[in-house]
Amino acid sequence: MELRDRLNTREGYLKLIENRNKFIIEDLEDIKLLNSDSEKGIQTYSKPNDEVIKSIRSTILINYFDLIILEYSIGQEVARIKNTFIKLLVFMIDYWEEKSLDEFKFGDIDEPFYSTDEYWQLLTIISFSIILDLNDEYFERLILIRDKVKGSDILLDFMINSRFNREVKNSRLNSNKYLGLVEIIEKRESIEGIKEIENYLSNNWFKEYKEMGWVESHKSKHNIHKGYWSFESAAIVKILKLDFNNQFQHQYYPGDLLSV
């Protein structure tokens, strides 16, 4: 395997992958035990078992997202990455389908909304679904969890519209920080091919990434760097049919996913 992101070492990525797999297995086992305790009427922690399970499931979801990024960064073949993606997809859909609208409310805000992290998760999983040609059955379920929070969002709705008919308005949810991609979609009828994506990745993407509150992990003294990838850019490229020959390369662009 040849590293796709060289801002960490092979050994560093392998350790992170090992840890994420270990954490997922342990957390899934903890959920089984908690469900068993609940059936027996045993309250395991001070918080209700159901609340603890929700917290654990949220952690599992994060670890799955970490794992798919790590596998791509270390150079795993796309078939292996797709296998991990299906596990992530099934887990996220099942988890989000069961979430109530109240679980998308924060603080004193009455209306449900996506946090920055939740929006990133949703955008990333829809992007992978487009890149890897997810079947209609799963994609329809993705649309349902996207619509947990109402309101038009040009980026999410444009991606969904590539598979199912959907109105695309020039408005966005507050948690959508991808202003550079929004501009590309707004002028999609007149863009100059892959050059627009190149300009976005070179001048905007990493700035927007940092503005969303995520650290520059490659500068940490600890082994935390998973990889920097704009999967949403690859999805836009596929939808707009800008580059199917994999000729364009950029540090943050996962182009070889489109060559499968």
Steps between C-alpha positions, in 0.01 A plus 500: 500500500624847410405777740250745357553752781865526605444729798509193725708183483380154405563392858298795629205419278513130586490578872202731457318241288570232760364724775184597310416137422564406864280784630213410266506134604512590870221756471273263309555241774418761767172574322410130501568481873296813571207369297522173692502689831197703393308181419579377851393830655856587602602865492874486434599866540363812664363609163227286337638213293336640186683831543832322546435292188431816297829646614687182410336486157609857434858401584480194273383720214798734544738203506351362178551835328858510631557148372387565145722809478795310646457212258498740209803692630712190553432382146249221539338381178160647424321165542615485862397862558159431349453210741572730795270762349207257489550424871509874574196563282283232661600607848438870436164448330375272779626741766364819345166345407441432869602848614213726602476860385580607857842340457572755227427791731773674697490749783205738493431458128158345443539403135704189410828571319817324400818580687811558291612144572161352411491695174851377416397141573191530281686671217782246514274196493293641212823581314627144541160369393524693174864415438448128566159477324291403802184311412164680499363324808773630727506840329129547566564429869781756494254758370272429796774566753610811309143627540502458876589869499279701268620784283661534162872445462650551156789258555310206648200546271717534188668170583168327568357643178769314306321177593140598579297798384529774761465878495834677540473851643782752541487485878686303760469370853704693758720197560607498134844668508603391150462841342748428221307196382173690531638761259597229251151349512336841464686561172507137387366582154801717420794347691829440324533129562734355760676836536224615734558203731876555488459864603264401779731234639807723473349815648191419704459145620760483776403846626138389528614175664683692774213747543275206587706457816718206394863516594801467273553145615822444307672758725411317822773326700250218548400241241160642404526585130253298290531681168365810328249415226222688322272211411222746428713653221536160335123454516446839333752409230309179429160670494621775265701248293808717522771235516454131445852430374660557839744746343450765765697461822501711813615450858142494636327338203418124521492461124577129475166423666341617174705263286323188627 
